[in-house]
């Protein structure tokens, strides 16, 4: 029983990994269907267009949400 408890405390540590990095301008492509125009740079480039748009959209939503809590 003591060996099981000791083994549970030794979890494998994973190194941080950068899955994607992108730069976007929310003022570009303001209309629906033009979302890809907002993406100025995306790494890795091999990612599908829809995934790029989804990731940028999520970041835009998070930024908009946090603006609700800005102190004027």
ABEGO torsion letter per residue (X at the ends): XAAAAAAAABBBBBBBBBABBBBBBAABGABBGAAAAABABBOBAABBAAAAAAAAAAAAAAAAAAAAABBX
